[in-house]
Amino acid sequence: MKKHSLLKMLLITLLVVVLASWTLQITTVSGGEFSASDSSIKIGLFNLISYLGIVFQYFSQVFVFVLAIGGLYGVLHKIPQYRVLLDKIADGFKNKEWIFIVVIGIILSALSSMAGLSVVLLFLFPFIISVMLLMGYDKITAAMLTIGSTIAGLIGSVFSANDIYGITAVLGHNANELVGFKLLLLVVSLAIVLVNTIFYGKKHQDRDHIVKGIFVPEKVETKNKRIFPIVIVMDLLLIVLALAFISWDLFNVSLFTDMTNKFVNPTGATAKGIYGAINTVLGISTSNAFGAWTLFEATLVIVLASWLISFIYRNSFSKYLSSFGEGAKKALLPAILAILSYVVLVCATNVPFELTILKGILTLNDGVKVISMCI
């Protein structure tokens, strides 16, 4: 029953959205003025199918990305050294778990705010949740830290061209002042998340009864305790994804674009030959420069990282494929849930009845309007 509770909740939410499209007016806002009209779009079965097509057209990369994350951790769970790494971190912060919570919260919120990595950060969630569970926390505490810190970063989004909350949304409107306001929102939001996570976690922490589930791999005795290959590859993966999704144009940094252009369009016969041979395999174009990546590039890097880890620990390619497949299979339901949530989003976007509900709050006074638009 509990296993499919989130799926049921999303289906109920979708039903509510459909029913709302039949009963509520559409309200739009232009120039600070609200205007209502009867909806000419009533969501039915054929609308849902067409919206599902839109979701797969624009958000299929999320589906594939989630499966790749599952594959990565499927590989890691078959490597005994990964559990050794988790235990070392959990034991290293014993009686100082709050430090781990604060550090992880700052990292997640900063990357979410500064690099627009709200979805990409999902690849870190299983790792963080595993450590939290080994520390004796429950899944709710782990969710508060991971999801809460990421949302805090979104609330205080500052320098992200891929986010409507970023500085590009306020250029020409006293941008510097609003950036400071966003930073304030980030600090306050993160502080609220961290305080609640620490206090809630302290009440529910129990190291004697660890909740394992699918996140914590089984402990397997091994003489090889080398964990640095996993640490190095995972750190490099995080660095690459952070650099790839930071909006460098907002800082007038053209380094990565220039480097990519030189690689794709080299000068000199020798350089053209070398780069041409390499790029025959890589297939890099100017659109693949850091700062312009999508989840498809991120998915490829995660798949390569999972294979590299498996290779370093001398697993056969068939074992790698088997482990990756098992992990991807476990991630299938979360991937479906992600797609279903986007269906709800597309339905609500095509029939915008939300302002009909929120209009009373948004029109209380000008101050509330300003805060609403900023948040």
MOHUZI-V430270 format. One record per residue. N is the residue number from 0. RES is the residue in one letter. PHI is phi in radians with two decimals (none if undefined). PSI is psi in degrees with one decimal (NA if undefined). Layout:
# MOHUZI-V430270
N	RES	PHI	PSI
N	RES	PHI	PSI
This chain:
# MOHUZI-V430270
0	M	none	-48.7
1	K	-1.19	-28.3
2	K	-1.04	-34.6
3	H	-1.94	20.1
4	S	-1.13	-39.5
5	L	-1.18	-38.9
6	L	-1.08	-44.0
7	K	-1.11	-39.8
8	M	-1.11	-41.7
9	L	-1.16	-39.0
10	L	-1.13	-39.6
11	I	-1.15	-41.5
12	T	-1.06	-43.0
13	L	-1.08	-40.9
14	L	-1.11	-40.8
15	V	-1.09	-42.1
16	V	-1.10	-43.1
17	V	-1.07	-47.3
18	L	-1.12	-37.0
19	A	-1.12	-35.1
20	S	-1.16	-22.8
21	W	-1.46	-24.7
22	T	-2.02	-26.7
23	L	-1.76	152.4
24	Q	-1.33	159.4
25	I	-1.54	131.5
26	T	-2.14	128.2
27	T	-2.11	161.9
28	V	-2.22	135.0
29	S	-2.58	124.3
30	G	1.10	28.2
31	G	1.43	1.2
32	E	-1.89	137.6
33	F	-1.65	139.6
34	S	-2.36	134.9
35	A	-1.97	148.4
36	S	-2.64	153.9
37	D	-1.19	136.6
38	S	-1.24	130.2
39	S	-1.62	-4.8
40	I	-1.95	113.0
41	K	-1.89	116.9
42	I	-1.22	121.5
43	G	-2.21	-168.0
44	L	-1.08	-43.3
45	F	-1.19	-35.0
46	N	-1.09	-42.4
47	L	-1.07	-40.2
48	I	-1.13	-41.9
49	S	-1.17	-38.4
50	Y	-1.16	-35.4
51	L	-1.10	-38.3
52	G	-1.10	-40.3
53	I	-1.10	-41.3
54	V	-1.07	-46.6
55	F	-1.18	-29.5
56	Q	-1.21	-41.4
57	Y	-1.77	-23.4
58	F	-2.15	13.1
59	S	-1.07	-27.5
60	Q	-1.10	-31.1
61	V	-1.17	-42.3
62	F	-1.02	-49.4
63	V	-1.16	-39.2
64	F	-1.09	-43.4
65	V	-1.11	-40.5
66	L	-1.10	-38.4
67	A	-1.14	-39.2
68	I	-1.08	-44.3
69	G	-1.04	-40.4
70	G	-1.11	-42.0
71	L	-1.01	-47.7
72	Y	-1.35	-22.1
73	G	-1.10	-40.0
74	V	-1.18	-46.0
75	L	-1.08	-36.3
76	H	-1.19	-19.1
77	K	-1.59	-0.2
78	I	-1.88	113.0
79	P	-0.98	-30.7
80	Q	-1.15	-22.6
81	Y	-1.16	-42.8
82	R	-1.15	-35.6
83	V	-1.04	-43.0
84	L	-1.09	-45.4
85	L	-1.07	-44.1
86	D	-1.12	-40.1
87	K	-1.08	-42.2
88	I	-1.19	-46.1
89	A	-1.08	-43.4
90	D	-1.25	-33.4
91	G	-1.15	-27.6
92	F	-1.79	17.1
93	K	-1.04	130.0
94	N	1.18	3.9
95	K	-2.34	32.4
96	E	-1.05	-28.3
97	W	-1.08	-30.4
98	I	-1.14	-44.1
99	F	-1.04	-44.4
100	I	-1.07	-44.8
101	V	-1.14	-45.7
102	V	-1.09	-48.0
103	I	-1.11	-40.4
104	G	-1.06	-42.5
105	I	-1.14	-44.0
106	I	-1.10	-48.8
107	L	-1.11	-46.2
108	S	-1.18	-37.6
109	A	-1.14	-45.7
110	L	-1.16	-38.9
111	S	-1.15	-37.4
112	S	-1.36	-42.1
113	M	-1.65	-22.5
114	A	-2.12	2.9
115	G	1.07	36.5
116	L	-1.69	26.4
117	S	-0.99	-40.2
118	V	-1.49	-41.0
119	V	-1.06	-31.2
120	L	-1.11	-12.8
121	L	-0.98	-28.2
122	F	-1.19	-18.6
123	L	-1.56	-18.8
124	F	-1.02	-49.1
125	P	-1.02	-38.1
126	F	-1.12	-48.9
127	I	-1.12	-42.7
128	I	-1.09	-39.9
129	S	-1.05	-45.6
130	V	-1.12	-43.1
131	M	-1.06	-42.4
132	L	-1.15	-39.9
133	L	-1.18	-22.4
134	M	-1.36	-5.8
135	G	1.70	3.5
136	Y	-1.40	162.4
137	D	-1.65	176.8
138	K	-1.18	-29.9
139	I	-1.14	-41.7
140	T	-1.09	-43.0
141	A	-1.09	-39.4
142	A	-1.19	-38.5
143	M	-1.04	-41.0
144	L	-1.25	-50.4
145	T	-1.25	-57.5
146	I	-1.20	-42.4
147	G	-1.08	-44.9
148	S	-1.15	-38.2
149	T	-1.14	-42.3
150	I	-1.15	-38.1
151	A	-1.04	-39.2
152	G	-1.14	-37.9
153	L	-1.17	-40.6
154	I	-1.06	-38.6
155	G	-1.79	33.5
156	S	-1.01	133.8
157	V	-2.12	-63.5
158	F	-2.01	71.7
159	S	-2.44	111.5
160	A	-1.23	-17.6
161	N	-1.60	6.6
162	D	-2.22	131.2
163	I	-1.16	-13.4
164	Y	-1.58	-3.1
165	G	-1.32	-178.5
166	I	-1.11	-27.7
167	T	-1.14	-21.0
168	A	-1.35	-14.1
169	V	-2.18	12.0
170	L	-1.03	135.4
171	G	1.48	1.7
172	H	-2.23	59.7
173	N	0.94	56.2
174	A	-1.03	-41.0
175	N	-1.06	-41.6
176	E	-1.13	-41.7
177	L	-1.24	-31.1
178	V	-1.10	-42.3
179	G	-1.08	-38.9
180	F	-1.14	-39.3
181	K	-1.12	-41.1
182	L	-1.09	-38.3
183	L	-1.11	-43.2
184	L	-1.05	-39.9
185	L	-1.08	-48.7
186	V	-1.11	-46.5
187	V	-1.14	-45.2
188	S	-1.08	-45.0
189	L	-1.14	-39.8
190	A	-1.05	-41.7
191	I	-1.10	-44.1
192	V	-1.09	-47.6
193	L	-1.17	-43.4
194	V	-1.07	-46.6
195	N	-1.15	-39.1
196	T	-1.13	-45.1
197	I	-1.13	-46.2
198	F	-1.23	-41.7
199	Y	-1.14	-44.7
200	G	-1.08	-38.4
201	K	-1.09	-35.9
202	K	-1.27	-27.1
203	H	-1.98	8.3
204	Q	-1.35	134.5
205	D	-2.66	96.9
206	R	-1.22	-18.6
207	D	-1.40	-17.2
208	H	-2.30	82.2
209	I	-1.37	130.8
210	V	-1.52	110.0
211	K	-1.61	-63.1
212	G	1.09	-145.8
213	I	-1.55	-6.6
214	F	-1.52	-33.5
215	V	-1.72	116.5
216	P	-1.24	157.2
217	E	-1.17	144.8
218	K	-1.41	124.5
219	V	-2.13	126.3
220	E	-1.16	133.3
221	T	-2.58	141.7
222	K	-1.34	-27.1
223	N	-1.48	106.5
224	K	-1.76	13.3
225	R	-1.18	115.2
226	I	-1.91	-11.5
227	F	-1.09	-30.6
228	P	-1.07	-41.2
229	I	-1.13	-44.1
230	V	-1.06	-46.6
231	I	-1.11	-47.6
232	V	-1.14	-44.0
233	M	-1.17	-39.0
234	D	-1.13	-43.6
235	L	-1.10	-38.2
236	L	-1.08	-44.5
237	L	-1.11	-43.5
238	I	-1.10	-46.1
239	V	-1.06	-46.0
240	L	-1.18	-37.5
241	A	-1.11	-47.3
242	L	-1.12	-35.6
243	A	-1.27	-24.5
244	F	-1.90	-3.9
245	I	-1.23	135.9
246	S	-1.43	84.7
247	W	-1.13	-27.7
248	D	-1.06	-30.2
249	L	-1.17	-20.8
250	F	-1.81	8.0
251	N	1.00	35.0
252	V	-1.74	116.7
253	S	-1.93	9.5
254	L	-0.97	-50.7
255	F	-1.25	-35.6
256	T	-1.14	-43.2
257	D	-1.11	-42.7
258	M	-1.08	-41.9
259	T	-1.16	-41.1
260	N	-1.09	-40.6
261	K	-1.17	-33.8
262	F	-1.25	-42.3
263	V	-1.32	-35.6
264	N	-2.17	69.9
265	P	-1.27	159.6
266	T	-1.92	145.0
267	G	1.66	142.3
268	A	-1.11	-44.1
269	T	-1.13	-46.9
270	A	-1.07	-41.6
271	K	-1.08	-38.9
272	G	-1.15	-46.2
273	I	-1.14	-51.6
274	Y	-1.13	-37.0
275	G	-1.09	-41.8
276	A	-1.13	-43.8
277	I	-1.16	-44.4
278	N	-1.30	-13.4
279	T	-1.09	-36.1
280	V	-1.44	-44.9
281	L	-1.34	-39.4
282	G	1.16	39.6
283	I	-1.43	140.3
284	S	-2.17	173.7
285	T	-1.08	-23.6
286	S	-1.31	-6.9
287	N	-1.68	13.1
288	A	-1.18	149.5
289	F	-0.99	134.1
290	G	1.85	-11.5
291	A	-2.26	18.3
292	W	-1.29	156.3
293	T	-2.08	-179.6
294	L	-1.18	-20.8
295	F	-1.16	-44.9
296	E	-1.12	-39.8
297	A	-1.09	-38.3
298	T	-1.09	-44.0
299	L	-1.06	-43.9
300	V	-1.13	-39.4
301	I	-1.14	-41.6
302	V	-1.09	-43.9
303	L	-1.12	-39.3
304	A	-1.13	-39.8
305	S	-1.13	-39.9
306	W	-1.19	-39.4
307	L	-1.09	-43.4
308	I	-1.08	-44.8
309	S	-1.09	-39.8
310	F	-1.16	-43.0
311	I	-1.07	-36.7
312	Y	-1.58	17.1
313	R	1.03	39.1
314	N	-1.51	145.2
315	S	-1.21	159.1
316	F	-1.14	-34.3
317	S	-1.16	-38.0
318	K	-1.18	-37.5
319	Y	-1.06	-48.1
320	L	-1.07	-40.7
321	S	-1.12	-45.3
322	S	-1.14	-43.1
323	F	-1.10	-42.3
324	G	-1.11	-40.9
325	E	-1.09	-43.1
326	G	-1.16	-41.0
327	A	-1.12	-35.9
328	K	-1.11	-41.0
329	K	-1.17	-26.5
330	A	-1.53	-1.9
331	L	-1.09	-45.4
332	L	-1.10	-47.9
333	P	-1.00	-36.0
334	A	-1.14	-40.8
335	I	-1.14	-41.0
336	L	-1.09	-38.1
337	A	-1.10	-44.5
338	I	-1.12	-41.7
339	L	-1.11	-38.1
340	S	-1.13	-34.6
341	Y	-1.24	-30.2
342	V	-1.09	-43.5
343	V	-1.04	-43.4
344	L	-1.08	-45.9
345	V	-1.13	-40.2
346	C	-1.06	-47.0
347	A	-1.19	-29.2
348	T	-1.29	-40.1
349	N	-1.32	-24.6
350	V	-2.18	80.4
351	P	-1.32	83.4
352	F	-1.71	-3.7
353	E	-1.07	-39.8
354	L	-1.16	-24.0
355	T	-1.10	-36.7
356	I	-1.37	-39.8
357	L	-1.58	-6.7
358	K	-0.96	-41.6
359	G	-1.06	-37.6
360	I	-1.30	-43.3
361	L	-1.20	-21.4
362	T	-1.77	14.2
363	L	-1.06	-49.8
364	N	-2.85	170.0
365	D	-1.11	-35.0
366	G	-1.05	-42.9
367	V	-1.14	-36.7
368	K	-1.07	-44.5
369	V	-1.10	-46.2
370	I	-1.11	-40.1
371	S	-1.11	-42.3
372	M	-1.18	-35.7
373	C	-1.23	-41.4
374	I	-1.38	NA
